[in-house]
Amino acid sequence: MVPNGPKMIARYAGNHETPYPILSDKGSKVAGQYFQTRKFFAMGTPTVFVVDKTGVIRYAYYGSSLLEEPGTEEPLAVLAKLAA
């Protein structure tokens, strides 16, 4: 989930293949519920959550810098377990 609108996400998805859907959180309403809000002009660090159907966070990853790119292996493995 990213704080961009659907047009920016569609543009990104057209140029980059991802093994997961990218969801829009324009206005960061959902991010705020997980304490990932933007303050002033600073951006949050890359963060990944896997939330199950009941709303329980089953995986959380917090990046340590703005440049850090989280991997996909761990969250995809958690998703596979949840789907099994």
VMD Tcl script that draws the C-alpha trace (Angstrom):
set ca {
  {0.00 0.00 0.00}
  {1.39 3.36 -0.98}
  {0.24 6.94 -0.37}
  {-0.05 7.58 -4.11}
  {-3.19 7.77 -6.19}
  {-4.31 5.12 -8.69}
  {-2.81 6.92 -11.72}
  {0.71 6.91 -10.25}
  {0.33 3.27 -9.21}
  {-0.85 2.29 -12.71}
  {2.15 4.10 -14.22}
  {4.53 2.27 -11.88}
  {2.86 -1.11 -12.45}
  {3.12 -0.59 -16.21}
  {6.91 -0.35 -15.90}
  {7.60 -2.81 -13.06}
  {6.40 -6.37 -12.61}
  {5.35 -7.12 -9.03}
  {4.19 -10.48 -7.59}
  {1.55 -8.71 -5.47}
  {-1.12 -6.05 -5.91}
  {-0.24 -2.46 -5.04}
  {-3.01 -0.71 -3.15}
  {-3.62 3.02 -3.06}
  {-3.79 4.76 0.31}
  {-4.12 8.32 -0.97}
  {-4.22 10.57 2.05}
  {-2.49 7.87 4.16}
  {-5.68 6.97 6.06}
  {-4.80 3.29 6.45}
  {-1.11 4.07 7.06}
  {-2.16 6.23 10.00}
  {-3.93 3.26 11.57}
  {-0.58 1.41 11.54}
  {1.40 4.42 12.78}
  {3.01 5.01 9.37}
  {2.03 8.62 8.84}
  {4.04 11.23 7.00}
  {5.08 14.26 9.01}
  {5.77 17.58 7.32}
  {7.86 16.77 4.22}
  {9.50 13.61 5.56}
  {8.51 10.26 4.12}
  {8.23 7.11 6.19}
  {10.69 4.30 5.72}
  {9.65 1.27 3.65}
  {7.32 -0.88 5.72}
  {5.59 -4.15 4.83}
  {2.62 -5.67 6.65}
  {0.77 -8.89 5.95}
  {-2.67 -8.64 7.55}
  {-4.93 -11.68 7.68}
  {-8.68 -11.66 6.95}
  {-9.49 -10.96 10.59}
  {-7.24 -7.88 10.70}
  {-4.36 -9.47 12.65}
  {-0.87 -8.46 11.51}
  {0.92 -11.72 10.66}
  {4.14 -10.17 9.33}
  {5.74 -6.78 9.87}
  {8.92 -5.35 8.37}
  {10.26 -1.88 9.15}
  {13.01 -0.48 6.93}
  {15.87 1.40 8.54}
  {16.34 4.00 5.78}
  {14.44 5.64 2.94}
  {16.61 3.83 0.40}
  {16.12 0.34 1.78}
  {14.09 -1.97 -0.45}
  {12.34 -4.76 1.44}
  {12.48 -8.24 -0.05}
  {9.43 -10.19 -1.14}
  {10.40 -13.71 -0.07}
  {9.35 -13.52 3.59}
  {5.97 -11.81 3.15}
  {5.11 -14.09 0.23}
  {5.95 -17.15 2.39}
  {3.64 -15.82 5.12}
  {0.90 -15.28 2.53}
  {1.37 -18.85 1.25}
  {0.96 -20.21 4.79}
  {-2.18 -18.14 5.30}
  {-3.61 -19.41 2.00}
  {-2.90 -23.07 2.86}
}
mol new
graphics top color blue
foreach p $ca { graphics top sphere $p radius 0.5 }
foreach p [lrange $ca 0 end-1] q [lrange $ca 1 end] { graphics top cylinder $p $q radius 0.2 }
display resetview
